[in-house]
C-alpha cells in the first residue's frame, strides 16, 4: 500500500506503520526537523517550503504549480491507495491528487469547513463518502474512489 500526506503531524509515524511506502510533505522547517527523526525508512519525508508568504491565503490559480503541490504530479495515475490533505495549498493538492488515487483508494481531507461549498473541490461524482466526521470544531471527510470494474465471467 502506498500513501501520501500533505502536512505531517503526530499521525505520520502511525501512518508509516500501516503502509509499505509513505510520502510525506511538510512546509514548516521546524516541524519537519522535529518529525524527521521519528520516521522509519519507508517514509519519503520532504521539506518543501511554501512558494509565497505563509500569511497569504491560498489563491484560486497559480502561474506555476507550487513545488509543494507538484509532488503529486511525480506520481503515476492511480498509484496511491490513501492520501491525506492536512497542510498547505489544500484545494490544489486535492485537484492534483484525484487522478493519482487508485481504484478503491481513499482521499482524506481535514478541515473541510474551510470551503463554503465542497463543489469547489471537484471531487468526482462517482466517489462515495466513506466517512464524514466532526469533533464539534473541525470536520473531516474521507472519500473513496470507485473500485476497479471487474470483467464479468
C-alpha positions as CSV (number, residue, x, y, z in Angstrom):
1,X,0.0,0.0,0.0
2,X,1.3,3.5,-0.9
3,X,0.1,6.6,0.8
4,X,0.9,10.3,0.6
5,X,0.2,13.1,3.1
6,X,0.4,16.8,2.6
7,X,1.0,18.2,6.1
8,X,2.9,15.9,8.5
9,X,2.0,15.5,12.1
10,X,1.6,13.2,15.0
11,X,-0.1,10.7,12.7
12,X,2.8,10.5,10.3
13,X,4.7,7.8,12.2
14,X,1.4,5.9,12.8
15,X,0.5,6.0,9.1
16,X,4.0,4.8,8.2
17,X,3.4,1.6,10.2
18,X,0.3,0.8,8.2
19,X,1.6,1.2,4.7
20,X,4.5,-0.1,2.6
21,X,5.5,3.4,1.5
22,X,4.6,6.8,2.7
23,X,5.4,10.1,1.0
24,X,5.0,13.0,3.5
25,X,5.3,16.7,2.6
26,X,5.8,19.4,5.2
27,X,6.2,23.1,4.6
28,X,7.3,24.1,8.1
29,X,11.0,23.7,8.7
30,X,10.9,23.5,12.5
31,X,8.1,20.9,12.4
32,X,9.9,18.9,9.7
33,X,13.0,18.8,11.9
34,X,11.0,17.6,14.8
35,X,9.2,14.8,13.0
36,X,12.1,13.7,10.7
37,X,14.0,11.6,13.3
38,X,10.9,9.7,14.4
39,X,10.3,8.1,11.0
40,X,11.3,4.7,9.5
41,X,13.0,4.1,6.2
42,X,9.7,3.5,4.3
43,X,8.9,7.2,4.6
44,X,10.0,9.6,1.9
45,X,9.8,12.8,4.1
46,X,10.3,16.1,2.3
47,X,10.5,19.6,3.5
48,X,9.1,21.9,0.7
49,X,8.6,25.5,1.8
50,X,5.5,27.4,0.5
51,X,6.0,29.4,-2.7
52,X,4.6,32.5,-1.2
53,X,4.4,34.0,2.3
54,X,2.6,31.8,4.8
55,X,0.2,34.7,5.7
56,X,-1.1,34.9,2.1
57,X,-4.3,33.0,1.5
58,X,-4.4,30.1,-1.0
59,X,-5.1,31.5,-4.5
60,X,-7.6,30.1,-6.9
61,X,-4.8,29.8,-9.6
62,X,-1.1,30.0,-9.7
63,X,1.1,30.8,-12.8
64,X,3.2,27.8,-11.9
65,X,2.2,24.8,-9.7
66,X,3.7,25.4,-6.3
67,X,6.6,22.9,-5.7
68,X,4.7,21.6,-2.6
69,X,1.7,20.6,-4.8
70,X,3.8,19.4,-7.7
71,X,4.9,16.4,-5.7
72,X,1.6,14.8,-6.6
73,X,2.5,15.3,-10.3
74,X,5.5,13.0,-9.8
75,X,3.2,10.1,-9.1
76,X,1.7,7.7,-11.7
77,X,-2.0,7.9,-12.2
78,X,-4.0,5.5,-9.9
79,X,-0.9,4.7,-7.8
80,X,-1.9,6.0,-4.4
81,X,-4.1,3.9,-2.1
82,X,-4.5,6.5,0.6
83,X,-4.0,10.3,0.5
84,X,-4.2,12.8,3.4
85,X,-4.5,16.5,2.8
86,X,-4.0,18.5,6.0
87,X,-1.4,21.0,5.0
88,X,-0.8,24.0,2.7
89,X,-2.5,24.5,-0.7
90,X,-5.3,22.1,0.2
91,X,-7.5,22.8,-2.8
92,X,-4.7,22.4,-5.2
93,X,-3.4,19.3,-3.5
94,X,-6.9,17.7,-3.9
95,X,-7.1,18.7,-7.6
96,X,-3.7,17.2,-8.3
97,X,-4.3,14.1,-6.2
98,X,-7.6,13.0,-7.7
99,X,-6.1,11.3,-10.8
100,X,-3.5,9.6,-8.6
101,X,-5.9,7.8,-6.3
102,X,-6.1,4.1,-7.1
103,X,-9.5,2.4,-7.8
104,X,-11.0,1.8,-4.3
105,X,-8.4,4.2,-2.8
106,X,-9.2,6.9,-0.3
107,X,-8.7,10.7,0.0
108,X,-8.9,12.2,3.4
109,X,-9.4,16.0,3.7
110,X,-9.2,17.7,7.1
111,X,-10.8,21.0,8.0
112,X,-13.4,20.8,5.2
113,X,-15.2,23.8,6.8
114,X,-12.6,26.0,5.1
115,X,-14.7,25.8,1.9
116,X,-18.1,27.5,1.6
117,X,-19.0,24.7,-0.8
118,X,-17.4,21.3,-1.3
119,X,-18.2,21.7,-5.0
120,X,-15.1,23.8,-5.3
121,X,-13.0,20.7,-4.7
122,X,-14.4,19.0,-7.8
123,X,-14.5,15.5,-6.2
124,X,-15.7,13.1,-8.9
125,X,-19.5,12.4,-8.6
126,X,-18.9,8.6,-8.5
127,X,-16.7,8.8,-5.4
128,X,-18.5,7.9,-2.2
129,X,-18.1,9.4,1.2
130,X,-16.6,6.7,3.4
131,X,-16.6,8.9,6.5
132,X,-17.8,12.4,7.4
133,X,-17.0,13.3,11.0
134,X,-16.5,16.2,13.3
135,X,-15.2,16.9,16.7
136,X,-17.6,19.8,17.1
137,X,-14.9,22.3,15.9
138,X,-13.4,20.7,12.8
139,X,-14.8,18.5,10.1
140,X,-13.0,15.7,8.2
141,X,-14.3,13.8,5.1
142,X,-12.9,10.7,3.6
143,X,-13.9,9.9,0.0
144,X,-13.4,6.6,-1.7
145,X,-12.8,6.2,-5.4
146,X,-14.9,3.6,-7.1
147,X,-13.4,0.1,-7.2
148,X,-12.0,-1.1,-10.5
149,X,-14.6,-2.7,-12.6
150,X,-14.3,-6.5,-12.8
151,X,-14.8,-8.4,-16.0
152,X,-18.0,-10.5,-16.0
153,X,-17.4,-14.1,-16.4
